Amino acid sequence: MKLRLKQLREHRGLTQAAIAAELMCDQSLYSKYERGIRSLPLEVAVRLAEYYGVSLDFLAGITEMPSSL
């Protein structure tokens, strides 16, 4: 999942600090999610999918379609 997190963030021109603030967590924790060092909790994944307007499957790299039909 780390590649999609970074891809989505960079595509929108956002910093890790900005996303961390949105999630109300420390930037270093978000960085660990993005690099795959820490597992992304489901509730955080859901919040990120909603924030970016994509499906959980897209966020997880299961599908190439950003949103579900």
C-alpha positions as a LaTeX table, in Angstrom:
\begin{tabular}{lrrr}
\hline
Residue & $x$ (\AA) & $y$ (\AA) & $z$ (\AA) \\
\hline
Met1 & 0.00 & 0.00 & 0.00 \\
Lys2 & 2.94 & 2.34 & 0.47 \\
Leu3 & 3.22 & 3.19 & $-3.22$ \\
Arg4 & $-0.39$ & 4.28 & $-3.56$ \\
Leu5 & $-0.24$ & 6.48 & $-0.47$ \\
Lys6 & 2.76 & 8.36 & $-1.78$ \\
Gln7 & 1.37 & 8.49 & $-5.33$ \\
Leu8 & $-1.94$ & 9.96 & $-4.19$ \\
Arg9 & $-0.28$ & 12.48 & $-1.90$ \\
Glu10 & 2.27 & 13.67 & $-4.45$ \\
His11 & $-0.32$ & 13.83 & $-7.25$ \\
Arg12 & $-2.20$ & 16.41 & $-5.19$ \\
Gly13 & 0.95 & 18.32 & $-4.25$ \\
Leu14 & 0.58 & 17.59 & $-0.55$ \\
Thr15 & 3.22 & 17.06 & 2.09 \\
Gln16 & 3.37 & 14.23 & 4.59 \\
Ala17 & 2.83 & 16.84 & 7.30 \\
Ala18 & $-0.41$ & 18.00 & 5.65 \\
Ile19 & $-1.80$ & 14.46 & 5.48 \\
Ala20 & $-0.66$ & 13.74 & 9.03 \\
Ala21 & $-2.50$ & 16.86 & 10.21 \\
Glu22 & $-5.64$ & 15.67 & 8.39 \\
Leu23 & $-5.33$ & 12.31 & 10.17 \\
Met24 & $-4.46$ & 14.01 & 13.47 \\
Cys25 & $-1.25$ & 12.02 & 13.83 \\
Asp26 & 2.45 & 12.76 & 13.87 \\
Gln27 & 4.23 & 13.21 & 10.53 \\
Ser28 & 6.74 & 10.52 & 11.47 \\
Leu29 & 3.93 & 8.00 & 12.00 \\
Tyr30 & 2.38 & 8.86 & 8.64 \\
Ser31 & 5.79 & 8.52 & 7.02 \\
Lys32 & 6.03 & 4.98 & 8.43 \\
Tyr33 & 2.63 & 4.14 & 6.93 \\
Glu34 & 3.72 & 5.51 & 3.58 \\
Arg35 & 7.03 & 3.60 & 3.60 \\
Gly36 & 5.38 & 0.37 & 4.73 \\
Ile37 & 7.23 & 0.25 & 8.05 \\
Arg38 & 3.97 & 0.33 & 10.02 \\
Ser39 & 0.74 & $-1.37$ & 9.01 \\
Leu40 & $-2.02$ & 1.02 & 8.10 \\
Pro41 & $-4.99$ & 0.48 & 10.44 \\
Leu42 & $-8.29$ & $-0.10$ & 8.64 \\
Glu43 & $-9.90$ & 3.01 & 10.12 \\
Val44 & $-7.02$ & 5.14 & 8.83 \\
Ala45 & $-7.22$ & 3.48 & 5.41 \\
Val46 & $-10.94$ & 4.27 & 5.26 \\
Arg47 & $-10.31$ & 7.91 & 6.18 \\
Leu48 & $-7.60$ & 8.21 & 3.52 \\
Ala49 & $-9.78$ & 6.57 & 0.85 \\
Glu50 & $-12.57$ & 9.03 & 1.66 \\
Tyr51 & $-10.14$ & 11.97 & 1.72 \\
Tyr52 & $-8.74$ & 11.10 & $-1.72$ \\
Gly53 & $-12.07$ & 9.94 & $-3.13$ \\
Val54 & $-10.81$ & 6.47 & $-4.04$ \\
Ser55 & $-11.84$ & 2.94 & $-3.16$ \\
Leu56 & $-10.04$ & 0.87 & $-0.55$ \\
Asp57 & $-9.16$ & $-1.58$ & $-3.33$ \\
Phe58 & $-7.37$ & 1.18 & $-5.23$ \\
Leu59 & $-5.63$ & 2.40 & $-2.10$ \\
Ala60 & $-4.41$ & $-1.14$ & $-1.41$ \\
Gly61 & $-3.24$ & $-1.63$ & $-4.99$ \\
Ile62 & $-5.78$ & $-4.38$ & $-5.70$ \\
Thr63 & $-7.32$ & $-2.54$ & $-8.66$ \\
Glu64 & $-6.22$ & 0.15 & $-11.06$ \\
Met65 & $-9.66$ & 1.78 & $-10.97$ \\
Pro66 & $-9.65$ & 4.67 & $-8.47$ \\
Ser67 & $-13.31$ & 4.34 & $-7.54$ \\
Ser68 & $-15.73$ & 1.47 & $-7.26$ \\
Leu69 & $-18.64$ & 1.22 & $-9.66$ \\
\hline
\end{tabular}
